[in-house]
Amino acid sequence: MKQKVAEQTQDLMLKNEQLQKAKEQIEDTLKELKETQDLLIQSEKMASLGELTAGIAHEIQNPLNFVNNFSELSNELLEEIVEEIENQDFEVVKAICQDLKGNLEKINHHGKRADSIVKGMLQHSRASTGQKEWTDLNGLADEYLRLAYHGLRAKDKSFNSELKMDLDPNLPKVEIVAQDFGRVLLNMINNSFYSVNEKKSQLGESFQPVVSVSTQKVGDQIQLKISDNGNGIPEEIRHKIFQPFFTTKETGQGTGLGLSLSYDIIKAHGGTIKVESKIGEGTSILIEISQKKE
């Protein structure tokens, strides 16, 4: 019995060492992700991903914290196991081993979460393959809303906005180029944050920024709407916003290519993109694409 427990302890210690190495690799990857920010802004298509890097760094920090915490706890449990083996109390050893097993499972879970974020980052940093795939639009919208928000918060800690999501739980998957569609979402959401932030700077604490994302199926159309309660877009320039190099932002804040590229991407998907806006009340961007059977 003692030999069996000792062998099990040795195996757990080996696995814990492997997980410690995996943790160090994740930390190195996080450092590399931050360094890629300068590379991502080399072209307009990738410019908005520079802000996305900060959001991803924030997202990867959460599972990394869990990996660190559970690794430390596991080391403490291993020390307890050694003590109890010396005391010949194998029932306690078995109980501690169960706790250690639970910790390792949690480390594995959060390690995989960090891995998926890293893979997503690498996917976004590469040029688009143009390959369509069946995609959970709700998950994509949720991911980009959070990443865009954390990206902006990384640049401006004073910025806050209420985030609202009204996602149709029965929304079918859609066949899209997820990487390109993600860039559209990121651009639209960043524009909404920019708008509410500008209004906040004008009105001060009396104004509560709100950015919302909703999805629904209407007939054979899948609709995704991004709305904000910012200043809105004047009617006389509304028809120009999808033209290349046209921007309502201050000099140095944008090139005017983001919406133009977004328009082209949605058009390439056979979809439409519409703008609804009221001065002083806000703006909504409605994207519609046809549903195809999987």
N, C-alpha and C positions, 0 to 999 in steps of 0.2 A: 504494500500500500504506500509506504514511504517513498519507494523508488518510483512508483507510478506518478505520485504527486510531484516529485522532484522533476520527472521528465516533462510533465505538463507545465510546470513552472518555467522550465528552461525553454520550452516551446513558446510560451506566452512572452517571455523576455525577448526572444528572438524576433517575434512578430512586432513587439513594441519598438524594438530598435529599427525595424523596417519602416514602421509608421513615423518614427522620429525623422528618418531620412526623407520620407515623403513630405513631412511638414516643412523641412528645410528647402525642399525643391519648390514647394508652393510659395514660400517666402521669396525665393529667388525669382520665381515667375511673376509675383506681384511687383517686384522691383523692375523687372523687364517691362511689364505692362505700363508702368508709369513712364518709363523711358521712351516707349513707342509713341507717346503723345506728339512729340516733335515730328516724327515721321508721318503721322496720320494727316497732318495739315498741309502736305505738299500739293494736294490737288483739291479743287472745290468739292468734288464728290466725297472726299475724305475729311474735309475741313470740320464738319460738325462732329466727326468721330473724335476729334481732339477733346471736345467737352465730354464725350461719352466715356473716355478713358477714366476720368475722375469718378464717374458714376460706377464703372466696373470695379475700380479700386475699392470703393466703398462697399460694394456688394460682396467682393471676395474677402474682405476683412472679417465679415461675420462668420463664415464657416472656418476661416483661419483661426479666429479666436476660440471657437469650439475645439478645434484640433489641438491648440496649445493647452487649453484648460484640461481636457480629458487626458492628454498625454501626461501632464503633471500629476493628475490624480492617479493614473495608472502606475506611475513610478512609485508613488507612495504605497499603493496596494501591493506592489511587488516586494517592497521592503517589509510590509506586514506579513506577507506569505512566508518569507524567509524566517522571520521571528517565530511564527506559529509552527513551522516545520521543526524548528529547534525545540519547541515546547511540546512536540508530538500531538498537538491538537489539530487533527486532520479534518474534523468537521468544520472548524472555523476556516481552515485553508480552503475547503471546498466552497464555502459561502463566499469567501473573498474572491475566489476564482470566477464565480458567477458574476460578481460585481465587475471584475476586470473584463470579463467577456462582454458585458453590456457597454463598458466604456469603449472597448475596441470597435464594437459595432457602430457606436455613435461617431467615433473618429472616422471610420470608413465611410459612413453616410455623408458627413460634412466634407470629407476629402473629395468624394465624388461630386458634391455640389460645387466645390471650388474648381474641380477639373472641368465641369461643364461650362462654367463661366469663362475659364481660360480658353476652351475650345471655341466658344462663341466669339470671344475677342479676336482670336486668330482668323476665324471665318470672316468677320467684319473687316479685318485689316487687309484681306486679299481682294483682288479684283473680282467682280461678279462673274460667275460662270454663265449666268443667264438661264440656268436650269430651274424649271418650275418644279415645285414639290407640294404635296398636300400639307397644309400648315394650319395650326391652331391660331386663328387670328386673335382670339381673346388673350392667349398667352403672350403673343407677340406684342400686343398693345400694352398689356400690364408690364411687361419687361421694359419696354422703351419709356413708358411714363416714369417709372421709378429711376431708371438710369439717367434720363434727361434731368430729372429733378435733383438727383444727387450730384450730377455734373455741374449744374448751376450753383448748387449750395457750396461745392468745393471752391468755386471762384468767389462767391459772395455769401459769407456766413449769415449776413443779416437778412437774406431773402427767405421768405416763407410763403407758401401757397397751400391752400386746401386742395387736395386731390380727390376728385370724384370719379367713380367708375360704375357704369351701368352696362354690364356685359351680358348679352343674351346667353344663358347657360345651355341652350339648345342649338347654338350656332354651329352649323356644319363646318367642316374643314374646307379651306379654299385652296385652289391650285395657283400658287404665286411663286415668284422668285423672292423668297423670304428675306434675303440680304438686301435686295433693292427696295422692297416694301418697307423694311425696317428703317432704311434711310429716309424714306418719305415721312414715316411716323416721327422719327427723331427731328426732322426739319420742322414739321408742323407743330410739334409739341414745344420745341425750343422757341418758335415764334410766339406761341401763346404765352410762355413764361416771360419772354421779353416784353410783350405787350402789358401784361398785368404788373410787371416790375416797374415799367415806365409810369403807369397810372399810380402805383403805390408811392413812387418818388414825388408825384405831384400832389396827391391828396393826404399822404402821411398815414398815421395810425387809424384814421377813420375808415380806411378802405381795406377790405379783406379780399386778397386775390383768390380766385377760384379757377382751376383748370380741370376740365372733365373730358372723359373719353367714354363713348358708348358704342355698342354694336347691336345690330338687329338684322333679321332676315325679312325682307319685304318682297313677296312673290318669288321670283327667281333672282332677286338682287340681294347682295350682301352689302349692308351699309355700315360704315364706320364714321363717326362724327367726333371731331375734336373741337371743344368750345372753351372760350375764356370770357371773363367779364372785364376785359381791358378797355382801352379807349375806342376801339373800333377802327374801321377803315373808311375814309371819306368816299362817297359814291362816285365822285368824279375821277378817282384814280383806281377804283376797284377792278376795272377791266384790264388794268395794266400789270397787276401784281404777278402774273405768270409770264410776263415778258422778260427775256434775258437782260440782266444787269439793272433791272428796275428794283429799287428798294426804298422802303419808307424809314429805314434805320439811319442813324447818324453816321457820318463819315467814319470809316474804320470799323463799323459794327457789322457790316455784311457786304457781300459782293453783288447781291441781287441775282445769284444763279440758283440758290436753293429751291425756290418755288418753281422756277422754270424746269429744273431737272426733275422735281417731284411730279410736275404736270406730265412730262415726257414718260416717266416711269409708269404712272397710272394709265396713260394712253396706251402704252405698250402692252399693258395687261387687259386691254379692251374695256377699261373702265372710264369713269368720269369723275371730275373733281369740281365742286362748286363752293362758292363763298357766300355766306350770309353774314351781314354786318350792320350794326347800328351804332352811330357815333355816341360815345359816352356809355354804351351798354355792353359792347363786346362783339366778338366774332366767332363764327362757327364754320369749320371746313368739313364738307360732306364728301366722302369718297364712296363711290358705288362701283361694284364689280359683279359681273354675272356669275352665278353659281353653276358649276359643272359637276356632274355626278362623278363620284370617286370610283 
